[in-house]
């Protein structure tokens, strides 16, 4: 075997070990929690690691057929993050669940009263 093949094999093994470690840490963040935001960060890391693995496989194979899969996974991750962020953000409507937060528009209306 040539030196280039050995270096490439060692590099691939190192990258796979690092990605495996990142995946393990992300899964532990999902399992440990304790909040939904911690679990969302973990799931984002899992999806990002999957994206990296698929992209690296595409580079090694010199094949671009996995790009639609990458786009779908990335879009799923973005939409899931937005959905969780909207779910955990308190509403600015004071009549909603007894919250007293007001928007600048409502504050100016209350000042005029």
C-alpha positions in Angstrom: 0.0 0.0 0.0 1.1 3.5 -0.7 1.6 6.2 1.9 -1.4 8.2 0.5 -3.8 5.3 1.0 -2.6 4.8 4.6 -2.9 8.5 5.4 -6.4 8.5 3.8 -7.4 5.4 5.8 -6.2 7.0 9.1 -7.9 10.2 8.3 -11.2 8.5 7.6 -10.9 6.4 10.8 -10.2 9.6 12.8 -13.2 11.4 11.3 -15.5 8.5 11.9 -14.3 8.3 15.6 -15.0 12.0 16.1 -18.4 11.8 14.4 -19.2 8.7 16.6 -18.2 10.7 19.7 -20.4 13.6 18.6 -23.3 11.3 18.0 -22.9 9.7 21.4 -22.8 13.0 23.2 -25.8 14.3 21.3 -27.8 11.1 22.1 -26.8 11.5 25.8 -28.1 15.1 25.7 -31.4 13.9 24.3 -31.7 11.2 27.0 -30.6 13.3 29.9 -32.7 16.3 29.1 -34.1 17.7 31.3 -35.8 20.4 29.2 -37.3 20.3 25.8 -34.6 22.8 24.6 -31.9 20.4 25.7 -33.5 17.6 23.8 -33.9 19.9 20.7 -30.2 20.8 20.8 -29.4 17.0 21.0 -31.7 16.2 18.0 -30.2 19.1 16.0 -26.7 17.6 16.7 -27.9 14.1 15.6 -29.3 15.5 12.4 -26.1 17.6 11.8 -24.0 14.5 12.3 -26.1 12.6 9.9 -25.7 15.4 7.4 -21.9 15.3 7.8 -21.8 11.5 7.4 -23.9 11.6 4.2 -21.8 14.5 2.8 -18.5 12.7 3.6 -19.8 9.5 2.0 -20.7 11.6 -1.1 -17.2 13.1 -1.2 -15.5 9.7 -0.9 -17.7 8.1 -3.6 -17.6 11.3 -5.7 -21.3 11.1 -6.2 -23.8 13.9 -5.9 -27.0 11.8 -5.8 -27.4 12.4 -2.0 -28.0 16.1 -2.2 -31.8 15.9 -2.1 -31.5 13.8 1.1 -29.2 16.5 2.6 -31.7 19.2 1.7 -34.7 17.3 3.3 -32.8 16.5 6.5 -31.6 20.1 6.8 -35.1 21.5 6.2 -36.6 19.1 8.7 -34.0 20.2 11.3 -34.7 23.9 10.7 -38.5 23.5 10.8 -38.4 21.4 13.9 -36.2 24.0 15.6 -38.6 26.8 14.7 -41.6 24.8 15.9 -40.0 24.1 19.3 -38.9 27.7 19.6 -42.4 28.9 18.9 -43.8 26.4 21.4 -41.6 27.4 24.3 -41.7 31.2 23.7 -44.4 32.9 25.9 -47.2 34.7 24.2 -47.2 38.5 24.1 -51.0 38.5 24.4 -52.0 39.3 28.0 -55.3 37.5 27.7 -53.4 34.3 26.7 -53.1 32.0 29.8 -52.9 34.9 32.2 -49.5 36.3 31.0 -48.9 40.0 31.6 -46.4 40.6 28.9 -47.4 43.4 26.5 -46.2 44.4 23.1 -45.1 47.9 22.3 -48.3 48.5 20.4 -50.4 47.5 23.5 -48.3 49.5 25.8 -48.8 52.7 23.8 -52.6 52.0 23.8 -52.6 51.6 27.6 -50.6 54.9 28.0 -53.3 56.8 26.1 -56.1 55.4 28.3 
